[in-house]
């Protein structure tokens, strides 16, 4: 089985309440989680088009959310929007999240 090569560019990721020291960790977790989701659940049908753009989304997380949990939530939100599902980003898609 061959895997598709995907390139996802996030033009802007605003993390206003996150200390600058944690921003790199969150972006790394987003990349890891999207890779995991694409490997386990497949590439969403919405990705098949070149130049696909998603409108901005707001995700509200409780104060004190770890960089790991925040990155996972953002990645799941992106994946769900690409897949056309309306599941809220705050609902974990796997146990232990």
Biopython code that builds the backbone (N, CA, C, O; Angstrom):
import numpy as np
from Bio.PDB.StructureBuilder import StructureBuilder

atoms = [
    (1, "UNK", "N", (0.852, -1.174, 0.000)),
    (1, "UNK", "CA", (0.000, 0.000, 0.000)),
    (1, "UNK", "C", (0.898, 1.237, 0.000)),
    (1, "UNK", "O", (1.788, 1.353, 0.843)),
    (2, "UNK", "N", (0.678, 2.149, -0.924)),
    (2, "UNK", "CA", (1.491, 3.365, -0.957)),
    (2, "UNK", "C", (0.807, 4.468, -0.167)),
    (2, "UNK", "O", (-0.418, 4.513, -0.052)),
    (3, "UNK", "N", (1.624, 5.348, 0.369)),
    (3, "UNK", "CA", (1.095, 6.462, 1.138)),
    (3, "UNK", "C", (1.181, 7.726, 0.300)),
    (3, "UNK", "O", (2.115, 7.911, -0.480)),
    (4, "UNK", "N", (0.191, 8.591, 0.474)),
    (4, "UNK", "CA", (0.183, 9.857, -0.240)),
    (4, "UNK", "C", (1.148, 10.820, 0.431)),
    (4, "UNK", "O", (1.269, 10.837, 1.656)),
    (5, "UNK", "N", (1.826, 11.613, -0.369)),
    (5, "UNK", "CA", (2.649, 12.685, 0.164)),
    (5, "UNK", "C", (1.764, 13.902, 0.306)),
    (5, "UNK", "O", (1.135, 14.341, -0.656)),
    (6, "UNK", "N", (1.718, 14.445, 1.511)),
    (6, "UNK", "CA", (0.862, 15.589, 1.779)),
    (6, "UNK", "C", (1.689, 16.741, 2.296)),
    (6, "UNK", "O", (2.664, 16.556, 3.025)),
    (7, "UNK", "N", (1.287, 17.920, 1.911)),
    (7, "UNK", "CA", (1.906, 19.117, 2.456)),
    (7, "UNK", "C", (0.795, 20.008, 2.966)),
    (7, "UNK", "O", (-0.099, 20.395, 2.213)),
    (8, "UNK", "N", (0.853, 20.327, 4.223)),
    (8, "UNK", "CA", (-0.135, 21.188, 4.856)),
    (8, "UNK", "C", (0.590, 22.426, 5.342)),
    (8, "UNK", "O", (1.557, 22.338, 6.098)),
    (9, "UNK", "N", (0.120, 23.566, 4.907)),
    (9, "UNK", "CA", (0.697, 24.827, 5.343)),
    (9, "UNK", "C", (-0.330, 25.563, 6.180)),
    (9, "UNK", "O", (-1.449, 25.817, 5.735)),
    (10, "UNK", "N", (0.061, 25.899, 7.388)),
    (10, "UNK", "CA", (-0.799, 26.696, 8.254)),
    (10, "UNK", "C", (-0.272, 28.115, 8.188)),
    (10, "UNK", "O", (0.821, 28.414, 8.670)),
    (11, "UNK", "N", (-1.065, 28.982, 7.586)),
    (11, "UNK", "CA", (-0.642, 30.361, 7.391)),
    (11, "UNK", "C", (-0.411, 31.101, 8.693)),
    (11, "UNK", "O", (0.585, 31.809, 8.845)),
    (12, "UNK", "N", (-1.310, 30.940, 9.613)),
    (12, "UNK", "CA", (-1.201, 31.586, 10.917)),
    (12, "UNK", "C", (-1.802, 30.687, 11.966)),
    (12, "UNK", "O", (-2.889, 30.136, 11.791)),
    (13, "UNK", "N", (-1.090, 30.548, 13.046)),
    (13, "UNK", "CA", (-1.581, 29.802, 14.194)),
    (13, "UNK", "C", (-1.423, 30.732, 15.387)),
    (13, "UNK", "O", (-0.309, 30.991, 15.841)),
    (14, "UNK", "N", (-2.523, 31.222, 15.882)),
    (14, "UNK", "CA", (-2.496, 32.163, 16.995)),
    (14, "UNK", "C", (-2.660, 31.409, 18.305)),
    (14, "UNK", "O", (-3.634, 30.682, 18.505)),
    (15, "UNK", "N", (-1.708, 31.592, 19.175)),
    (15, "UNK", "CA", (-1.725, 30.955, 20.486)),
    (15, "UNK", "C", (-1.477, 32.052, 21.524)),
    (15, "UNK", "O", (-0.434, 32.072, 22.177)),
    (16, "UNK", "N", (-2.435, 32.956, 21.669)),
    (16, "UNK", "CA", (-2.190, 34.167, 22.462)),
    (16, "UNK", "C", (-1.927, 33.944, 23.941)),
    (16, "UNK", "O", (-1.199, 34.729, 24.549)),
    (17, "UNK", "N", (-2.478, 32.931, 24.529)),
    (17, "UNK", "CA", (-2.310, 32.709, 25.963)),
    (17, "UNK", "C", (-1.208, 31.705, 26.282)),
    (17, "UNK", "O", (-1.039, 31.304, 27.434)),
    (18, "UNK", "N", (-0.470, 31.307, 25.270)),
    (18, "UNK", "CA", (0.565, 30.303, 25.450)),
    (18, "UNK", "C", (1.927, 30.978, 25.533)),
    (18, "UNK", "O", (2.258, 31.811, 24.689)),
    (19, "UNK", "N", (2.718, 30.628, 26.540)),
    (19, "UNK", "CA", (4.061, 31.211, 26.630)),
    (19, "UNK", "C", (4.874, 30.871, 25.377)),
    (19, "UNK", "O", (4.763, 29.764, 24.850)),
    (20, "UNK", "N", (5.677, 31.803, 24.907)),
    (20, "UNK", "CA", (6.482, 31.540, 23.701)),
    (20, "UNK", "C", (7.310, 30.257, 23.790)),
    (20, "UNK", "O", (7.548, 29.605, 22.773)),
    (21, "UNK", "N", (7.739, 29.898, 24.967)),
    (21, "UNK", "CA", (8.555, 28.686, 25.127)),
    (21, "UNK", "C", (7.781, 27.416, 24.795)),
    (21, "UNK", "O", (8.401, 26.388, 24.524)),
    (22, "UNK", "N", (6.453, 27.449, 24.807)),
    (22, "UNK", "CA", (5.630, 26.268, 24.540)),
    (22, "UNK", "C", (5.133, 26.196, 23.094)),
    (22, "UNK", "O", (4.640, 25.151, 22.670)),
    (23, "UNK", "N", (5.249, 27.261, 22.348)),
    (23, "UNK", "CA", (4.685, 27.303, 20.986)),
    (23, "UNK", "C", (5.318, 26.281, 20.053)),
    (23, "UNK", "O", (4.616, 25.645, 19.267)),
    (24, "UNK", "N", (6.627, 26.116, 20.128)),
    (24, "UNK", "CA", (7.290, 25.129, 19.267)),
    (24, "UNK", "C", (6.812, 23.714, 19.597)),
    (24, "UNK", "O", (6.648, 22.885, 18.702)),
    (25, "UNK", "N", (6.592, 23.446, 20.869)),
    (25, "UNK", "CA", (6.108, 22.121, 21.285)),
    (25, "UNK", "C", (4.717, 21.863, 20.726)),
    (25, "UNK", "O", (4.441, 20.773, 20.225)),
    (26, "UNK", "N", (3.838, 22.858, 20.809)),
    (26, "UNK", "CA", (2.474, 22.694, 20.293)),
    (26, "UNK", "C", (2.513, 22.430, 18.790)),
    (26, "UNK", "O", (1.813, 21.538, 18.311)),
    (27, "UNK", "N", (3.304, 23.172, 18.046)),
    (27, "UNK", "CA", (3.344, 22.964, 16.597)),
    (27, "UNK", "C", (3.915, 21.585, 16.252)),
    (27, "UNK", "O", (3.467, 20.956, 15.293)),
    (28, "UNK", "N", (4.897, 21.110, 17.021)),
    (28, "UNK", "CA", (5.439, 19.768, 16.781)),
    (28, "UNK", "C", (4.390, 18.697, 17.049)),
    (28, "UNK", "O", (4.297, 17.716, 16.311)),
    (29, "UNK", "N", (3.602, 18.882, 18.101)),
    (29, "UNK", "CA", (2.546, 17.913, 18.432)),
    (29, "UNK", "C", (1.467, 17.924, 17.354)),
    (29, "UNK", "O", (0.950, 16.865, 16.997)),
    (30, "UNK", "N", (1.119, 19.092, 16.830)),
    (30, "UNK", "CA", (0.132, 19.174, 15.741)),
    (30, "UNK", "C", (0.608, 18.334, 14.564)),
    (30, "UNK", "O", (-0.165, 17.551, 14.011)),
    (31, "UNK", "N", (1.858, 18.485, 14.179)),
    (31, "UNK", "CA", (2.401, 17.716, 13.060)),
    (31, "UNK", "C", (2.371, 16.210, 13.354)),
    (31, "UNK", "O", (1.977, 15.421, 12.496)),
    (32, "UNK", "N", (2.779, 15.818, 14.544)),
    (32, "UNK", "CA", (2.779, 14.407, 14.907)),
    (32, "UNK", "C", (1.364, 13.821, 14.910)),
    (32, "UNK", "O", (1.143, 12.714, 14.419)),
    (33, "UNK", "N", (0.421, 14.564, 15.462)),
    (33, "UNK", "CA", (-0.951, 14.056, 15.554)),
    (33, "UNK", "C", (-1.605, 13.980, 14.178)),
    (33, "UNK", "O", (-2.317, 13.016, 13.896)),
    (34, "UNK", "N", (-1.383, 14.966, 13.318)),
    (34, "UNK", "CA", (-1.935, 14.883, 11.964)),
    (34, "UNK", "C", (-1.345, 13.691, 11.212)),
    (34, "UNK", "O", (-2.057, 12.998, 10.486)),
    (35, "UNK", "N", (-0.065, 13.457, 11.384)),
    (35, "UNK", "CA", (0.575, 12.296, 10.752)),
    (35, "UNK", "C", (-0.065, 11.005, 11.252)),
    (35, "UNK", "O", (-0.339, 10.101, 10.463)),
    (36, "UNK", "N", (-0.303, 10.917, 12.551)),
    (36, "UNK", "CA", (-0.934, 9.729, 13.131)),
    (36, "UNK", "C", (-2.354, 9.547, 12.595)),
    (36, "UNK", "O", (-2.744, 8.444, 12.213)),
    (37, "UNK", "N", (-3.121, 10.632, 12.570)),
    (37, "UNK", "CA", (-4.501, 10.542, 12.090)),
    (37, "UNK", "C", (-4.548, 10.117, 10.630)),
    (37, "UNK", "O", (-5.353, 9.263, 10.259)),
    (38, "UNK", "N", (-3.687, 10.707, 9.796)),
    (38, "UNK", "CA", (-3.674, 10.332, 8.384)),
    (38, "UNK", "C", (-3.264, 8.882, 8.198)),
    (38, "UNK", "O", (-3.795, 8.201, 7.321)),
    (39, "UNK", "N", (-2.322, 8.395, 9.012)),
    (39, "UNK", "CA", (-1.879, 6.999, 8.903)),
    (39, "UNK", "C", (-2.961, 6.031, 9.364)),
    (39, "UNK", "O", (-3.171, 4.992, 8.739)),
    (40, "UNK", "N", (-3.653, 6.368, 10.458)),
    (40, "UNK", "CA", (-4.646, 5.455, 11.028)),
    (40, "UNK", "C", (-6.025, 5.558, 10.380)),
    (40, "UNK", "O", (-6.709, 4.549, 10.215)),
    (41, "UNK", "N", (-6.430, 6.761, 10.017)),
    (41, "UNK", "CA", (-7.794, 6.963, 9.525)),
    (41, "UNK", "C", (-7.860, 7.299, 8.046)),
    (41, "UNK", "O", (-8.946, 7.394, 7.472)),
    (42, "UNK", "N", (-6.715, 7.477, 7.436)),
    (42, "UNK", "CA", (-6.677, 7.803, 6.019)),
    (42, "UNK", "C", (-6.718, 9.296, 5.778)),
    (42, "UNK", "O", (-7.024, 10.088, 6.669)),
    (43, "UNK", "N", (-6.407, 9.648, 4.569)),
    (43, "UNK", "CA", (-6.422, 11.048, 4.170)),
    (43, "UNK", "C", (-7.872, 11.461, 3.940)),
    (43, "UNK", "O", (-8.586, 10.812, 3.175)),
    (44, "UNK", "N", (-8.311, 12.528, 4.591)),
    (44, "UNK", "CA", (-9.696, 12.966, 4.390)),
    (44, "UNK", "C", (-9.971, 13.301, 2.927)),
    (44, "UNK", "O", (-9.098, 13.797, 2.214)),
    (45, "UNK", "N", (-11.188, 13.022, 2.496)),
    (45, "UNK", "CA", (-11.576, 13.281, 1.108)),
    (45, "UNK", "C", (-11.365, 14.736, 0.718)),
    (45, "UNK", "O", (-11.056, 15.028, -0.438)),
    (46, "UNK", "N", (-11.528, 15.642, 1.660)),
    (46, "UNK", "CA", (-11.363, 17.065, 1.371)),
    (46, "UNK", "C", (-9.965, 17.459, 0.980)),
    (46, "UNK", "O", (-9.760, 18.555, 0.460)),
    (47, "UNK", "N", (-8.991, 16.596, 1.213)),
    (47, "UNK", "CA", (-7.599, 16.908, 0.912)),
    (47, "UNK", "C", (-7.281, 16.664, -0.559)),
    (47, "UNK", "O", (-6.252, 17.127, -1.050)),
    (48, "UNK", "N", (-8.124, 15.964, -1.249)),
    (48, "UNK", "CA", (-7.852, 15.600, -2.636)),
    (48, "UNK", "C", (-7.707, 16.793, -3.570)),
    (48, "UNK", "O", (-7.093, 16.673, -4.630)),
    (49, "UNK", "N", (-8.249, 17.917, -3.202)),
    (49, "UNK", "CA", (-8.174, 19.098, -4.064)),
    (49, "UNK", "C", (-6.905, 19.895, -3.783)),
    (49, "UNK", "O", (-6.494, 20.044, -2.632)),
    (50, "UNK", "N", (-6.287, 20.409, -4.855)),
    (50, "UNK", "CA", (-5.139, 21.305, -4.681)),
    (50, "UNK", "C", (-5.634, 22.650, -4.201)),
    (50, "UNK", "O", (-6.714, 23.094, -4.589)),
    (51, "UNK", "N", (-4.865, 23.290, -3.376)),
    (51, "UNK", "CA", (-5.188, 24.639, -2.940)),
    (51, "UNK", "C", (-6.359, 24.740, -1.991)),
    (51, "UNK", "O", (-6.965, 25.806, -1.883)),
    (52, "UNK", "N", (-6.696, 23.673, -1.305)),
    (52, "UNK", "CA", (-7.799, 23.690, -0.349)),
    (52, "UNK", "C", (-7.469, 24.651, 0.777)),
    (52, "UNK", "O", (-6.357, 24.641, 1.305)),
    (53, "UNK", "N", (-8.423, 25.473, 1.141)),
    (53, "UNK", "CA", (-8.233, 26.399, 2.263)),
    (53, "UNK", "C", (-9.365, 26.207, 3.259)),
    (53, "UNK", "O", (-10.525, 26.044, 2.880)),
    (54, "UNK", "N", (-9.017, 26.229, 4.522)),
    (54, "UNK", "CA", (-10.012, 26.150, 5.584)),
    (54, "UNK", "C", (-10.120, 27.517, 6.237)),
    (54, "UNK", "O", (-9.125, 28.222, 6.411)),
    (55, "UNK", "N", (-11.332, 27.873, 6.592)),
    (55, "UNK", "CA", (-11.514, 29.099, 7.354)),
    (55, "UNK", "C", (-10.956, 28.899, 8.753)),
    (55, "UNK", "O", (-10.825, 27.776, 9.238)),
    (56, "UNK", "N", (-10.641, 29.987, 9.370)),
    (56, "UNK", "CA", (-10.110, 29.937, 10.734)),
    (56, "UNK", "C", (-11.122, 29.308, 11.677)),
    (56, "UNK", "O", (-12.332, 29.438, 11.493)),
    (57, "UNK", "N", (-10.622, 28.646, 12.660)),
    (57, "UNK", "CA", (-11.461, 28.046, 13.692)),
    (57, "UNK", "C", (-10.928, 28.482, 15.043)),
    (57, "UNK", "O", (-9.733, 28.728, 15.208)),
    (58, "UNK", "N", (-11.812, 28.573, 15.985)),
    (58, "UNK", "CA", (-11.423, 28.900, 17.343)),
    (58, "UNK", "C", (-11.626, 27.675, 18.206)),
    (58, "UNK", "O", (-12.684, 27.047, 18.182)),
    (59, "UNK", "N", (-10.611, 27.348, 18.960)),
    (59, "UNK", "CA", (-10.690, 26.226, 19.881)),
    (59, "UNK", "C", (-10.420, 26.785, 21.262)),
    (59, "UNK", "O", (-9.387, 27.408, 21.507)),
    (60, "UNK", "N", (-11.355, 26.556, 22.154)),
    (60, "UNK", "CA", (-11.177, 27.015, 23.525)),
    (60, "UNK", "C", (-10.827, 25.818, 24.396)),
    (60, "UNK", "O", (-11.527, 24.805, 24.406)),
    (61, "UNK", "N", (-9.730, 25.959, 25.124)),
    (61, "UNK", "CA", (-9.262, 24.902, 26.008)),
    (61, "UNK", "C", (-9.168, 25.444, 27.424)),
    (61, "UNK", "O", (-8.924, 26.635, 27.617)),
    (62, "UNK", "N", (-9.357, 24.593, 28.404)),
    (62, "UNK", "CA", (-9.267, 25.051, 29.790)),
    (62, "UNK", "C", (-7.868, 25.577, 30.119)),
    (62, "UNK", "O", (-6.875, 25.126, 29.549)),
    (63, "UNK", "N", (-7.806, 26.520, 31.032)),
    (63, "UNK", "CA", (-6.520, 27.023, 31.498)),
    (63, "UNK", "C", (-5.694, 25.859, 32.023)),
    (63, "UNK", "O", (-6.222, 24.944, 32.656)),
    (64, "UNK", "N", (-4.414, 25.903, 31.758)),
    (64, "UNK", "CA", (-3.535, 24.848, 32.244)),
    (64, "UNK", "C", (-3.428, 23.650, 31.323)),
    (64, "UNK", "O", (-2.752, 22.679, 31.662)),
    (65, "UNK", "N", (-4.080, 23.689, 30.158)),
    (65, "UNK", "CA", (-3.978, 22.594, 29.207)),
    (65, "UNK", "C", (-2.525, 22.462, 28.770)),
    (65, "UNK", "O", (-1.888, 23.456, 28.422)),
    (66, "UNK", "N", (-2.006, 21.255, 28.787)),
    (66, "UNK", "CA", (-0.607, 21.041, 28.416)),
    (66, "UNK", "C", (-0.392, 21.290, 26.927)),
    (66, "UNK", "O", (-1.329, 21.241, 26.130)),
    (67, "UNK", "N", (0.860, 21.556, 26.573)),
    (67, "UNK", "CA", (1.211, 21.753, 25.168)),
    (67, "UNK", "C", (0.871, 20.503, 24.361)),
    (67, "UNK", "O", (0.423, 20.607, 23.219)),
    (68, "UNK", "N", (1.078, 19.331, 24.941)),
    (68, "UNK", "CA", (0.759, 18.065, 24.272)),
    (68, "UNK", "C", (-0.737, 17.987, 23.965)),
    (68, "UNK", "O", (-1.130, 17.732, 22.827)),
    (69, "UNK", "N", (-1.564, 18.206, 24.984)),
    (69, "UNK", "CA", (-3.018, 18.128, 24.796)),
    (69, "UNK", "C", (-3.507, 19.200, 23.838)),
    (69, "UNK", "O", (-4.401, 18.952, 23.029)),
    (70, "UNK", "N", (-2.931, 20.382, 23.922)),
    (70, "UNK", "CA", (-3.337, 21.466, 23.037)),
    (70, "UNK", "C", (-3.028, 21.123, 21.583)),
    (70, "UNK", "O", (-3.869, 21.333, 20.708)),
    (71, "UNK", "N", (-1.842, 20.603, 21.318)),
    (71, "UNK", "CA", (-1.470, 20.231, 19.958)),
    (71, "UNK", "C", (-2.363, 19.143, 19.397)),
    (71, "UNK", "O", (-2.749, 19.186, 18.228)),
    (72, "UNK", "N", (-2.695, 18.162, 20.235)),
    (72, "UNK", "CA", (-3.580, 17.073, 19.813)),
    (72, "UNK", "C", (-4.953, 17.625, 19.462)),
    (72, "UNK", "O", (-5.525, 17.245, 18.441)),
    (73, "UNK", "N", (-5.488, 18.510, 20.283)),
    (73, "UNK", "CA", (-6.820, 19.083, 20.041)),
    (73, "UNK", "C", (-6.840, 19.885, 18.739)),
    (73, "UNK", "O", (-7.778, 19.768, 17.949)),
    (74, "UNK", "N", (-5.816, 20.692, 18.519)),
    (74, "UNK", "CA", (-5.751, 21.495, 17.290)),
    (74, "UNK", "C", (-5.671, 20.580, 16.073)),
    (74, "UNK", "O", (-6.384, 20.793, 15.093)),
    (75, "UNK", "N", (-4.817, 19.571, 16.125)),
    (75, "UNK", "CA", (-4.666, 18.651, 14.996)),
    (75, "UNK", "C", (-5.968, 17.910, 14.710)),
    (75, "UNK", "O", (-6.353, 17.749, 13.552)),
    (76, "UNK", "N", (-6.646, 17.461, 15.762)),
    (76, "UNK", "CA", (-7.914, 16.765, 15.560)),
    (76, "UNK", "C", (-8.956, 17.691, 14.961)),
    (76, "UNK", "O", (-9.764, 17.260, 14.137)),
    (77, "UNK", "N", (-8.953, 18.938, 15.354)),
    (77, "UNK", "CA", (-9.880, 19.904, 14.774)),
    (77, "UNK", "C", (-9.602, 20.095, 13.284)),
    (77, "UNK", "O", (-10.526, 20.122, 12.471)),
    (78, "UNK", "N", (-8.332, 20.227, 12.937)),
    (78, "UNK", "CA", (-7.957, 20.383, 11.521)),
    (78, "UNK", "C", (-8.392, 19.153, 10.739)),
    (78, "UNK", "O", (-9.015, 19.272, 9.684)),
    (79, "UNK", "N", (-8.066, 17.976, 11.250)),
    (79, "UNK", "CA", (-8.421, 16.740, 10.555)),
    (79, "UNK", "C", (-9.933, 16.630, 10.372)),
    (79, "UNK", "O", (-10.412, 16.301, 9.287)),
    (80, "UNK", "N", (-10.674, 16.905, 11.435)),
    (80, "UNK", "CA", (-12.133, 16.806, 11.359)),
    (80, "UNK", "C", (-12.706, 17.792, 10.348)),
    (80, "UNK", "O", (-13.651, 17.456, 9.635)),
    (81, "UNK", "N", (-12.168, 18.972, 10.274)),
    (81, "UNK", "CA", (-12.660, 19.942, 9.294)),
    (81, "UNK", "C", (-12.341, 19.496, 7.877)),
    (81, "UNK", "O", (-13.165, 19.655, 6.977)),
    (82, "UNK", "N", (-11.154, 18.937, 7.671)),
    (82, "UNK", "CA", (-10.808, 18.420, 6.350)),
    (82, "UNK", "C", (-11.708, 17.254, 5.964)),
    (82, "UNK", "O", (-12.061, 17.085, 4.797)),
    (83, "UNK", "N", (-12.077, 16.449, 6.962)),
    (83, "UNK", "CA", (-12.929, 15.278, 6.722)),
    (83, "UNK", "C", (-14.405, 15.655, 6.603)),
    (83, "UNK", "O", (-15.233, 14.837, 6.200)),
    (84, "UNK", "N", (-14.728, 16.903, 6.959)),
    (84, "UNK", "CA", (-16.115, 17.339, 6.863)),
    (84, "UNK", "C", (-16.967, 16.877, 8.013)),
    (84, "UNK", "O", (-18.193, 16.858, 7.902)),
    (85, "UNK", "N", (-16.347, 16.500, 9.124)),
    (85, "UNK", "CA", (-17.117, 16.097, 10.291)),
    (85, "UNK", "C", (-17.289, 17.285, 11.214)),
    (85, "UNK", "O", (-16.497, 18.227, 11.200)),
    (86, "UNK", "N", (-18.316, 17.223, 11.999)),
    (86, "UNK", "CA", (-18.606, 18.351, 12.885)),
    (86, "UNK", "C", (-18.291, 18.035, 14.336)),
    (86, "UNK", "O", (-18.729, 18.747, 15.239)),
    (87, "UNK", "N", (-17.537, 16.976, 14.562)),
    (87, "UNK", "CA", (-17.203, 16.606, 15.934)),
    (87, "UNK", "C", (-16.376, 17.725, 16.562)),
    (87, "UNK", "O", (-15.386, 18.153, 15.969)),
    (88, "UNK", "N", (-16.750, 18.207, 17.737)),
    (88, "UNK", "CA", (-15.991, 19.273, 18.383)),
    (88, "UNK", "C", (-14.569, 18.823, 18.690)),
    (88, "UNK", "O", (-14.329, 17.655, 18.996)),
    (89, "UNK", "N", (-13.639, 19.752, 18.606)),
    (89, "UNK", "CA", (-12.236, 19.427, 18.836)),
    (89, "UNK", "C", (-11.976, 19.005, 20.265)),
    (89, "UNK", "O", (-10.964, 18.357, 20.534)),
    (90, "UNK", "N", (-12.853, 19.349, 21.187)),
    (90, "UNK", "CA", (-12.604, 19.007, 22.576)),
    (90, "UNK", "C", (-13.006, 17.579, 22.907)),
    (90, "UNK", "O", (-12.774, 17.128, 24.029)),
    (91, "UNK", "N", (-13.595, 16.860, 21.976)),
    (91, "UNK", "CA", (-13.902, 15.446, 22.192)),
    (91, "UNK", "C", (-12.740, 14.614, 21.712)),
    (91, "UNK", "O", (-12.454, 14.593, 20.515)),
    (92, "UNK", "N", (-12.058, 13.922, 22.616)),
    (92, "UNK", "CA", (-10.917, 13.103, 22.181)),
    (92, "UNK", "C", (-11.377, 12.001, 21.239)),
    (92, "UNK", "O", (-12.453, 11.428, 21.413)),
    (93, "UNK", "N", (-10.543, 11.708, 20.229)),
    (93, "UNK", "CA", (-10.876, 10.641, 19.297)),
    (93, "UNK", "C", (-10.188, 9.356, 19.677)),
    (93, "UNK", "O", (-10.380, 8.332, 19.021)),
    (94, "UNK", "N", (-9.382, 9.391, 20.734)),
    (94, "UNK", "CA", (-8.738, 8.170, 21.199)),
    (94, "UNK", "C", (-8.606, 8.233, 22.699)),
    (94, "UNK", "O", (-8.630, 9.314, 23.289)),
    (95, "UNK", "N", (-8.469, 7.099, 23.307)),
    (95, "UNK", "CA", (-8.352, 7.088, 24.763)),
    (95, "UNK", "C", (-6.975, 7.562, 25.161)),
    (95, "UNK", "O", (-6.009, 7.419, 24.411)),
    (96, "UNK", "N", (-6.897, 8.133, 26.360)),
    (96, "UNK", "CA", (-5.619, 8.588, 26.880)),
    (96, "UNK", "C", (-5.238, 9.963, 26.428)),
    (96, "UNK", "O", (-4.115, 10.398, 26.687)),
    (97, "UNK", "N", (-6.121, 10.671, 25.762)),
    (97, "UNK", "CA", (-5.796, 12.001, 25.265)),
    (97, "UNK", "C", (-6.301, 13.035, 26.231)),
    (97, "UNK", "O", (-6.129, 14.232, 26.000)),
]
sb = StructureBuilder()
sb.init_structure("model")
sb.init_model(0)
sb.init_chain("A")
sb.init_seg("    ")
for serial, (resi, resn, name, xyz) in enumerate(atoms, 1):
    if name == "N":
        sb.init_residue(resn, " ", resi, " ")
    sb.init_atom(name, np.array(xyz, "f"), 0.0, 1.0, " ", f" {name:<3s}", serial, name[0])
structure = sb.get_structure()
